[in-house]
Amino acid sequence: MTILEHPSPLTGPAVYCDLPGPRSAEYLARQDRREPVPRGGPRRLPIAITEGSGSFVRDADGNVFIDFLAGAGVLSLGHNHPELVAAMTAQLSKLTHALDFASPVKDEFSEAQLAMLPEALRSRMKLHFCGPAGTNAVEAALKLCKTATGRGGVVSFQGRFHGSAHAALGLTGLAGQRRSVANPLPGAQYLPYSSCPAGHEPAACAADCPDQLEHSLHDADGGLPLPAAVVLELVQGEGGVVPARADFVHRVRELTRELGIPLIVDELQTGCGRTGTWFAFERYGIEPDVIVASKALSGIGSPVSLIIYDERLDNWAPRTHTGAYRGNQLAFAAGARAIEVVNRDSVLDNVVERGDQFEELLSPLASHPWVTDVRGAGLMWGIELADPRTGAPASELALAVQNHALRRGLIVELGGRGDSVVRLLPALNVTAEVVRTAAGILLAALDTATREAR
């Protein structure tokens, strides 16, 4: 395969000073004064970024890092892909914002998105453009299903994060995310997801989770009315990179179809090629009723979100779900070009190959005493850490691994229970060489962190 990642002027990683460096520290100090506590990255990744190219970023002090956060999966083709930059630049002088009006670039983007669906879905799916963030698409999907069914309840799954807006937060199965907001979504139910805790038989877990859902929906005295929708994330991202078991997914789809419940698949993080197929549901061989997409739709971080849904649900009235930022022509231009690049450069094949490479490079961790699991799909990987003496989530160790990796020139994220899962979200066109370098840094960081822990 030819090298997919565009040539980068940053050829790191290279860290020249303690972190944060003096210039980054100045930016961070001003940010600390101005911005509230909920901001994310800088609290654990103390750098001020000034430049990005491909899989690399440079901070204000000249340090270069491999970026395996990639804007939380937004930058599917890395930082500043030249073809996407050119597409946005050309569109900039024509039209930047057009509400819901038709335009040539929106038409091109829409056709490209529908063409990436499995053939059986293309002719019957509709697009609805939402606010700029994925959480806006989740809200739109809920409104669509509630309007179509006339029902109010929604079933979600434990360990899931669906966004920070009020209703989307109410679907989130991570209790810590909801703790400070009382009663965010009345009627939300959280049922077990198909992950298998240590000490349980996977086959038993796989059977038990859908059994609980089926029993809850069929039992007239179970206290769970027929819901407006079931919302499923096929690979939980914030929950710690947990792929759903195929038998669990198939039973959920069969059950929702039997009872006439729309199935919403949340593809905010898994969509646009992250798992090796354009959407993760393709890996499972199912057809959802609603697809929620956002993050990587533009390929370059320009915000756009949408829901793709079965036309039989299309009974909401005009202006039922509107918004001023649904006509981002720059994102449409970049997104259409991103799909061209994905198809031309066989990017999905690269995702599969680099995923296999990760599996091989991380295989030594199978015998590591602090590592309970290494799991992933395509270019979405998680390393779960736990104290070998107690089995408790090793949150402090994960933080130390992230810290040591950063000081060696690699940016990674944390997630899962107690933030004990080290997460990897590289650009989809990352090269084998960059993956090899990053894996070496990560293994060294884990070795250092566990020696310190002992």
QUICOR-V106787 format. One record per residue. N is the residue number from 1. RES is the residue in one letter. SS is DSSP state (H for helix, E for strand, - for the rest). PHI is phi as a letter, one per 30 degrees, with the letter a starting at -180 (999 if undefined). PSI is psi in whole degrees, 0 to 359 (none if undefined). Layout:
n: [N;N]
res: [RES;RES]
ss: [SS;SS]
phi: [PHI;PHI]
psi: [PSI;PSI]
//
This chain:
n: [1;2;3;4;5;6;7;8;9;10;11;12;13;14;15;16;17;18;19;20;21;22;23;24;25;26;27;28;29;30;31;32;33;34;35;36;37;38;39;40;41;42;43;44;45;46;47;48;49;50;51;52;53;54;55;56;57;58;59;60;61;62;63;64;65;66;67;68;69;70;71;72;73;74;75;76;77;78;79;80;81;82;83;84;85;86;87;88;89;90;91;92;93;94;95;96;97;98;99;100;101;102;103;104;105;106;107;108;109;110;111;112;113;114;115;116;117;118;119;120;121;122;123;124;125;126;127;128;129;130;131;132;133;134;135;136;137;138;139;140;141;142;143;144;145;146;147;148;149;150;151;152;153;154;155;156;157;158;159;160;161;162;163;164;165;166;167;168;169;170;171;172;173;174;175;176;177;178;179;180;181;182;183;184;185;186;187;188;189;190;191;192;193;194;195;196;197;198;199;200;201;202;203;204;205;206;207;208;209;210;211;212;213;214;215;216;217;218;219;220;221;222;223;224;225;226;227;228;229;230;231;232;233;234;235;236;237;238;239;240;241;242;243;244;245;246;247;248;249;250;251;252;253;254;255;256;257;258;259;260;261;262;263;264;265;266;267;268;269;270;271;272;273;274;275;276;277;278;279;280;281;282;283;284;285;286;287;288;289;290;291;292;293;294;295;296;297;298;299;300;301;302;303;304;305;306;307;308;309;310;311;312;313;314;315;316;317;318;319;320;321;322;323;324;325;326;327;328;329;330;331;332;333;334;335;336;337;338;339;340;341;342;343;344;345;346;347;348;349;350;351;352;353;354;355;356;357;358;359;360;361;362;363;364;365;366;367;368;369;370;371;372;373;374;375;376;377;378;379;380;381;382;383;384;385;386;387;388;389;390;391;392;393;394;395;396;397;398;399;400;401;402;403;404;405;406;407;408;409;410;411;412;413;414;415;416;417;418;419;420;421;422;423;424;425;426;427;428;429;430;431;432;433;434;435;436;437;438;439;440;441;442;443;444;445;446;447;448;449;450;451;452;453;454]
res: [M;T;I;L;E;H;P;S;P;L;T;G;P;A;V;Y;C;D;L;P;G;P;R;S;A;E;Y;L;A;R;Q;D;R;R;E;P;V;P;R;G;G;P;R;R;L;P;I;A;I;T;E;G;S;G;S;F;V;R;D;A;D;G;N;V;F;I;D;F;L;A;G;A;G;V;L;S;L;G;H;N;H;P;E;L;V;A;A;M;T;A;Q;L;S;K;L;T;H;A;L;D;F;A;S;P;V;K;D;E;F;S;E;A;Q;L;A;M;L;P;E;A;L;R;S;R;M;K;L;H;F;C;G;P;A;G;T;N;A;V;E;A;A;L;K;L;C;K;T;A;T;G;R;G;G;V;V;S;F;Q;G;R;F;H;G;S;A;H;A;A;L;G;L;T;G;L;A;G;Q;R;R;S;V;A;N;P;L;P;G;A;Q;Y;L;P;Y;S;S;C;P;A;G;H;E;P;A;A;C;A;A;D;C;P;D;Q;L;E;H;S;L;H;D;A;D;G;G;L;P;L;P;A;A;V;V;L;E;L;V;Q;G;E;G;G;V;V;P;A;R;A;D;F;V;H;R;V;R;E;L;T;R;E;L;G;I;P;L;I;V;D;E;L;Q;T;G;C;G;R;T;G;T;W;F;A;F;E;R;Y;G;I;E;P;D;V;I;V;A;S;K;A;L;S;G;I;G;S;P;V;S;L;I;I;Y;D;E;R;L;D;N;W;A;P;R;T;H;T;G;A;Y;R;G;N;Q;L;A;F;A;A;G;A;R;A;I;E;V;V;N;R;D;S;V;L;D;N;V;V;E;R;G;D;Q;F;E;E;L;L;S;P;L;A;S;H;P;W;V;T;D;V;R;G;A;G;L;M;W;G;I;E;L;A;D;P;R;T;G;A;P;A;S;E;L;A;L;A;V;Q;N;H;A;L;R;R;G;L;I;V;E;L;G;G;R;G;D;S;V;V;R;L;L;P;A;L;N;V;T;A;E;V;V;R;T;A;A;G;I;L;L;A;A;L;D;T;A;T;R;E;A;R]
ss: [-;-;-;-;-;-;-;-;-;-;-;-;-;E;-;-;-;-;-;-;-;H;H;H;H;H;H;H;H;H;H;H;H;H;-;-;-;-;-;-;H;H;H;-;-;-;-;-;E;E;E;E;E;E;-;E;E;E;E;-;-;-;-;E;E;E;E;-;-;H;H;H;H;-;-;-;-;-;E;-;-;H;H;H;H;H;H;H;H;H;H;H;-;-;-;-;E;-;-;-;-;-;-;H;H;H;H;H;H;H;H;H;H;H;H;-;-;-;H;H;H;H;-;-;E;E;E;E;E;-;-;-;-;H;H;H;H;H;H;H;H;H;H;H;H;H;H;H;H;-;-;-;-;E;E;E;E;-;-;-;-;-;-;-;-;H;H;H;H;H;H;-;-;-;H;H;H;H;-;-;-;-;-;-;-;-;-;E;E;E;E;-;-;-;-;-;-;-;-;-;-;H;H;H;H;H;H;H;H;H;H;H;H;H;H;H;H;H;-;-;-;-;-;-;-;-;-;-;E;E;E;E;-;-;E;E;-;-;-;-;-;E;E;-;-;H;H;H;H;H;H;H;H;H;H;H;H;H;H;-;-;E;E;E;E;E;-;-;-;-;-;-;-;-;-;-;-;-;-;-;H;H;H;H;-;-;-;-;-;E;E;E;E;-;-;-;-;-;-;-;-;-;-;-;-;E;E;E;E;E;H;H;H;-;-;-;-;-;-;-;-;-;-;-;-;-;-;E;H;H;H;H;H;H;H;H;H;H;H;H;H;H;H;H;-;-;H;H;H;H;H;H;H;H;H;H;H;H;H;H;H;-;H;H;H;H;H;-;-;-;E;E;E;E;E;E;E;-;-;E;E;E;E;E;E;E;-;-;-;-;-;-;E;-;H;H;H;H;H;H;H;H;H;H;H;H;H;H;-;E;E;-;E;E;E;-;H;H;H;-;E;E;E;E;-;-;-;-;-;-;-;H;H;H;H;H;H;H;H;H;H;H;H;H;H;H;H;H;H;H;H;H;H;-]
phi: [999;d;d;c;d;d;e;c;d;c;c;d;d;a;c;c;b;d;c;d;d;d;d;d;e;d;d;d;d;d;d;d;d;c;c;d;e;d;d;c;e;d;d;c;b;d;b;c;d;c;a;b;a;i;c;b;b;c;c;d;c;i;d;c;b;d;c;c;c;h;i;h;i;d;d;d;c;i;d;h;e;d;d;d;d;d;d;d;d;d;d;e;d;c;a;c;b;b;h;c;d;d;a;e;d;d;d;d;d;d;d;d;d;d;d;d;d;e;e;d;c;e;d;c;c;c;c;b;d;c;d;d;c;e;d;d;d;d;d;d;d;d;d;e;d;d;d;d;c;i;c;c;d;b;c;b;b;d;i;c;b;c;k;c;d;d;d;d;d;d;d;d;d;c;e;d;d;c;e;d;c;d;h;d;b;e;j;d;b;c;c;d;c;d;d;b;d;e;j;c;d;e;d;d;d;d;d;d;d;d;d;d;d;d;d;d;d;d;d;d;c;d;i;c;d;e;d;d;a;c;c;b;c;d;b;d;d;d;d;j;h;c;d;d;d;d;d;d;d;d;d;d;d;d;d;d;d;e;c;i;c;e;c;c;c;d;c;e;c;d;d;i;j;e;c;j;c;e;b;d;d;d;d;c;i;c;b;d;d;b;c;c;b;a;f;c;d;d;i;b;j;d;d;a;b;a;c;c;b;d;d;d;d;d;b;d;d;e;i;d;b;b;l;d;c;c;c;d;d;d;d;d;d;d;d;d;d;d;d;e;d;e;d;d;c;h;d;d;d;d;e;d;d;d;d;d;d;e;e;d;d;c;e;e;d;e;c;d;d;c;c;c;a;b;b;l;a;i;c;b;b;b;c;c;c;b;d;d;d;c;i;d;e;c;d;d;d;e;d;d;d;e;d;d;d;d;d;c;j;b;c;b;c;c;a;i;d;i;h;c;c;d;c;b;b;d;d;d;c;d;c;d;d;d;d;d;d;d;d;d;d;d;d;d;d;d;d;d;d;d;d;d;d;d]
psi: [140;158;126;325;134;151;134;136;348;118;32;201;153;116;121;348;171;153;137;149;170;321;318;321;324;313;317;324;318;321;320;325;327;326;151;174;322;350;154;266;308;340;332;346;82;73;154;116;132;342;144;145;121;235;15;150;155;140;179;345;9;1;143;135;144;128;99;28;321;49;38;38;2;321;76;331;23;182;130;47;126;326;324;321;317;320;318;320;318;322;333;325;357;302;130;334;133;26;230;8;145;147;157;317;326;321;318;316;315;316;319;319;314;325;338;351;156;145;323;339;337;319;343;4;143;158;139;121;137;192;178;340;160;325;330;324;322;316;317;319;320;315;320;311;323;321;318;325;338;10;166;330;158;136;128;185;151;142;3;143;122;0;172;353;165;308;319;321;326;338;343;127;5;105;325;328;330;352;322;358;111;136;58;329;96;140;0;136;137;113;164;139;168;32;157;109;157;137;357;151;126;319;321;319;317;324;323;318;307;333;318;319;313;316;318;323;329;336;113;336;14;350;8;100;159;122;167;334;156;128;125;130;121;332;109;123;290;334;357;26;69;103;137;146;143;319;325;312;316;321;323;318;317;317;315;323;318;319;2;35;121;134;117;124;126;107;28;317;332;346;170;33;359;324;2;344;161;316;148;331;337;328;335;354;33;166;109;167;327;135;128;124;149;261;288;13;324;342;350;4;358;126;136;144;154;164;141;121;157;134;339;342;358;74;21;153;163;141;17;324;104;183;147;343;39;0;47;92;331;318;322;317;313;319;320;318;324;319;322;314;317;315;316;318;10;47;323;326;321;321;315;315;316;329;318;323;317;315;319;314;330;358;329;341;348;332;7;130;334;354;119;338;144;118;158;181;127;240;54;101;150;141;112;131;140;152;121;342;324;339;1;149;131;70;316;324;317;318;320;321;315;318;314;325;317;317;348;356;27;129;121;163;165;156;195;188;120;24;44;8;123;122;142;122;70;168;150;343;20;147;163;323;316;319;317;316;315;318;321;318;317;316;321;320;318;320;314;315;320;327;319;321;322;none]
//
